[in-house]
Amino acid sequence: MDTKSSTRPASGFARPRAWANLGLVTSEPKPGREPSPRDSVALAAAPFLTRGVELDALLVAVVDTIVDRLAAERGTLYLVDGRTRTLYSVVAHLPELARIRLDFGQGVAGTVAAEGKVVSVSNTATDPRFDATFDQRTGFTTRSMLTMPIRDSGGEVIGVLQLLNAARGQFNAEDEQRAMVLAGQAGQVLEATSLYAELRARGPVELDGDDAARPGPSYTFNQIVGESPAMQAVYAVVRKAAGTDATVLINGESGTGKELIARAVHVNSPRRDQPFVKVDCTTLPEALIENELFGHERGAFTGADRSTQGKVEAASGGTLFIDEFGELPLPLQAKLLRVLQDHEFERVGGTETIRADIRVICATHRDLPAMIDRGDFREDLYYRARVVPIVLPPLRERGRADLLRLVEHFVDRYAKRHERSIRRVSEAALARLLAHDFPGNIRELENCIESAVVLCDGGVIDADDLPLVVRPRAHAKRSPGGPQLGDPELTLAELERAHIEAVLEACQGNQSEAARRLGIGRNTLARKLGP
C-alpha cells in the first residue's frame, strides 16, 4: 500500500468488531462457501442507513464484513473527493498510521480509482505500482493485494477498497468475483449515506476558495450534515452523552434538527436496539398529555374500558424523547420530575407504582430560565433535565461551508425522490441562499430546496426558483387609535393581545413562526388567541 501524509485526524482501526458495536449480526464465513443473502453488506447495513450512527463505525463495519468474507488479513477503504480527484482513507486496519491521501493514478489504489478496474497483485515485490514506503514505516509486510473500485448506481467511482494478504497466499479469480459483488453492495451503502453528495466528480454546487480546499470528505454522524466548529462542539457532547444514561436537554430554535440529534444520542448508545419513543407536547391538548405519557387504568375516565400503556412504558429499555419540553403543563411537571429522579410513575386512575427503565432526552426552543422567572416552569425539573445540555446553533451561525453542503445534500436527496436531473445550482441562486438568514433554519432550507428541485427548468436551479420570503421582523402597523404602550387606560391583557396579533400578521398567519418569535409554544398561542 502506498501513502502520502495527511493533516486529517488519525483513523487507524485494529479490526474492531464494528457490526457488533452497532448491534448488527452477520454470519461468520465458512471456507469455500459462497456468500448468502445473510452475508450481504447492504442487507446488514440497511437498518442503520436512515439513522444517525457515527459514519466511521458504519464504514468500519462495511470493511470488516468484506475482509472477513474474503479471508484477508487487513483492509482499507478510500473515499473519492470528486472535485480534487484524490483519495482519502476513512477506514484502515492500520493503527500505526493516520489518514492516507493519494492522488488519482498514485500507487495501486490510485490506479484503480483512475482506471476503474480491479487490480490483483499476487506478489507485491514484482509489481512496479506497489510503493513499499508504507510497509517500511509500519513494519507490516504486504505480500498480496486485491484492490477494487466502489461505484454508485450511475457507475461513477466513489471509493476504492483494498484487501491485503489473502489467507491462502494469493487472491484468485473466485475472490475477485466475490469481492466485486461485495464492493457493489458497499457502493449501495455509501450512496445511501449523507456523505454521498461529496463523493461525486460533478456536484450541483460549485465550490471555490476555502470551500473547495477541504481535506477530504467531511462527515461525523450519518444523516446529519455539517462540520462547522459549532457543530463539532455539538458532536463532541453527543459522543459523550451516548455512552451514558444521563438525561439530555437539547435547546435550539425551531428547525435546527433537535430530533436528529436526539436520535443520534440514542442510536449510538447501548440502548440502540430498544425503542426510541417520541412525545410532542405541542400536538396534544393539555388534558391529554398526562395520559399520553403515563397511560391509564380501566375506568379512569368515561370510555376507558381497558388499561392502556403510555409512552413512558412503551419506551421501556430504550429512550423517551420529549419534544417541546417547555410546553408541559405545571401540574404534569412534578410527575415528570419524579420519573427523572426516581424512575417511577403511576398510570392515570391507578395506584400501582410502575418502574421506568428509560433514558430521557428533552428538547425545546423555549427560554426555560425566563419561564422559571415568570413561574411557568419548575426550576428543579429544569436542572434535573439539564444534566447534559446540548445547544444547537441556528443555521445562520453555522457558516457558509455548512450551508453549501446542506444545499448539496438536499438537492441530491430530492432529485432522487422526484426523479429530476439537477445539474447545477446557479451562482445567483447560491448568492441568494447565502444572503438569506433562514429564520426557519434547516427545515426552511430543506423545503426551499425541494420546491426548487421540483419547479426548476432545464436541470438548473436559479434564484427565481427559490421560494424564499423575506419577512418583516415584527414591526407592527398601528392605526392612530390602536393600543399604545404606556396607555394607563389599557389593560395588560389588551396590550398582550394586540402584540400577539401584530406578530401573527407579520408572520403572515403562520402560528408556529409567531409562537417561536413570541417565545411561547403553539398550544399557548392558541389559548391566548382564544376562540
Order of alpha helices (4+ residues) and beta strands (2+ residues): alpha-alpha-alpha-beta-beta-beta-alpha-beta-alpha-beta-beta-alpha-alpha-beta-alpha-beta-alpha-alpha-beta-alpha-beta-beta-beta-alpha-alpha-beta-alpha-beta-alpha-alpha-beta-alpha-alpha-alpha
